[in-house]
């Protein structure tokens, strides 16, 4: 509570990320829909599910802040009980983020497959994205299925599994800003290229 402002800024930032994720999911849907409407819709549903789950996690952060900051909670809970509740919230935060990673990884893999198939971005770039999000998906399932604290603490396995997707996001972001995207749409039996 000595850094409540930073905690509130973190909550607000997380909410902005959720909103940006929804906008990105819709933009990717519009971009990949010409390649395969059904798969693009599936990817959109997966990405929106991730956004809803992420919003729930952020909501619990805000509820935790209200609980720890509220004057009413100090009359109901002792200081030790509040500290235990905070520890419980912290221990639930990382697993909830892991669950959201499953949905976002699946959504991105499908979108990137459609980009690979349509050629709207270079195949090597979309292929690298498929690899990086597949790695993130495997890491998420390994984290969910097995408790391996010794392996997870050795050599920062989580950083090694997440680094390719971060590199991919930076690369494709720069590519899209500089080169744009080549999307083909069928309109009245005519093919028009939109840049």
Helices and strands as residue ranges (DSSP letters): H 4-32, H 37-69, H 71-76, H 79-118, H 123-145, H 149-153, G 154-156, H 157-178, E 183-187, E 190-194
